[in-house]
Amino acid sequence: MADKIIKCKDCGTNFVFTESEQAFYKEKGFENNPVRCPSCRRAKKQQRNNKNY
């Protein structure tokens, strides 16, 4: 497994999906690669958390 460069679907920047992150995703049973960069993932998670209140 090698690092992958993925383009964020929200902001359009490229980010690295490292070998260790890929191993973590595989260990957790996730079948799809991430589609958002880490900062957009945090923002999306924050939005979801704010809607629950």
C-alpha positions, 0 to 999 in steps of 0.5 A: 500500500502506498500513500494516495493523493485525493482531491477534497470534494468540498474545497478542492484541495489535494490531501494525502491518504497515508498508508497508516490511515488506509490500514486504520480504515481497513481495520475498521471495515470502511470500504471507501476512501475519504472524500474530504480533507481533514479540515473539511471532515472536522467542519462537517462533523461540527455541523452535524454535532450542532444540528443535534442540539 
